[in-house]
Amino acid sequence: MAARLLRDISTAAVEDGRMVAAMLPLLAEADGTAGEALHLCLAYGLGARHPEDRLAAVDALLVLAARGQLDAGRLGSDIGELVRRGALKKSRLAESIRTAAATGAYATVWSVLLGLLPSPAGRPRRRRGGRRRGAGAR
């Protein structure tokens, strides 16, 4: 179901769609597993242009977390990718994250934010003596 609504929900963030993210809490409460499409819909909803759509996305986030169905790493990764592509604005996401944190869902918020961070695997390792290995190391 979420896959069918993805295009409509993405308009809440990318275009001037209004009240299209209102379906997110219903999708989060539905039977079944929260898959890739629902997490991507949620990412778009958290970055929606209109506050009422962002609030619906925060509600869905909290429902998924309460049901143990939230894949915070996937959501954080989706958000990061959409920001890098210019599909989501950071200021709108920050408001959604603040709203979720204001409910007391600090662990959920932190776990999503962790998913936004780049992997440390891409960083050069340090050798003994403080020198870095990688490009330029001999």
CORLIN-V313095 format. One record per residue. OMEGA is omega as a letter, one per 30 degrees, with the letter a starting at -180 (* if undefined). BURIAL is 1 if it has 16 or more other ideal C-beta (glycine too) atoms within 10 Angstrom, else 0. Layout:
BEGIN
omega,burial
OMEGA,BURIAL
OMEGA,BURIAL
END
This chain:
BEGIN
omega,burial
a,0
l,1
l,0
a,0
a,1
a,0
a,0
a,0
l,1
l,1
l,1
a,1
a,1
a,1
a,0
l,0
a,1
l,0
l,0
l,1
l,1
l,1
a,1
l,1
l,1
l,0
a,1
a,1
a,0
l,0
l,0
a,0
l,0
a,1
a,0
a,0
l,1
l,1
l,1
l,1
l,1
l,1
l,1
a,1
l,1
l,1
a,1
a,1
a,1
a,1
a,0
l,0
l,1
l,1
l,1
l,1
l,1
l,1
l,1
l,1
a,1
l,1
l,1
l,1
a,1
a,0
a,0
a,0
a,0
l,1
a,1
l,1
l,0
a,1
l,1
l,1
l,1
l,1
a,1
l,1
a,0
l,1
l,1
l,0
l,0
a,0
a,0
l,1
a,0
a,0
l,0
l,1
a,1
l,0
l,1
l,1
l,1
l,0
l,1
l,1
a,0
l,0
a,0
a,0
a,1
a,0
l,0
a,1
a,1
a,0
l,1
l,1
l,0
l,0
l,1
a,1
l,0
l,0
l,0
a,0
a,0
a,0
l,0
l,0
l,0
l,0
l,0
a,0
l,0
l,0
l,0
l,0
l,0
a,0
l,0
l,0
a,0
*,0
END
